[in-house]
Amino acid sequence: MSTIQDVSAEKLAQLFHDYREALAHDGRDHGIKNESSSWDRTPQSERKLMVAAARLALLELATAPAERTRSRKYYAPPGEADWGC
């Protein structure tokens, strides 16, 4: 199994794009896929945006859980919220 460090943001963005296409697909062509990927036909500006989002997602996933917990200091840990009692 690959680690987060082994995954490129470009590959992650392409996978999300492909999965989004597959999940949004209405089933009319019964799984027949064009020879060239729709990722290759995606406008460069949209591809850059998706790659940037994938980079941010990878950075967040690579962040240690303790660091993420500290950044959310205003939220109570699960089960410890004071409900005005």
Secondary structure by P-SEA (a helix, b strand, c coil): ccccccccaaaaaaaaaaaaaaaacccccccccccccccccccaaaaaaaaaaaaaaaaaaaccaaaaaaaaccccccccccccc
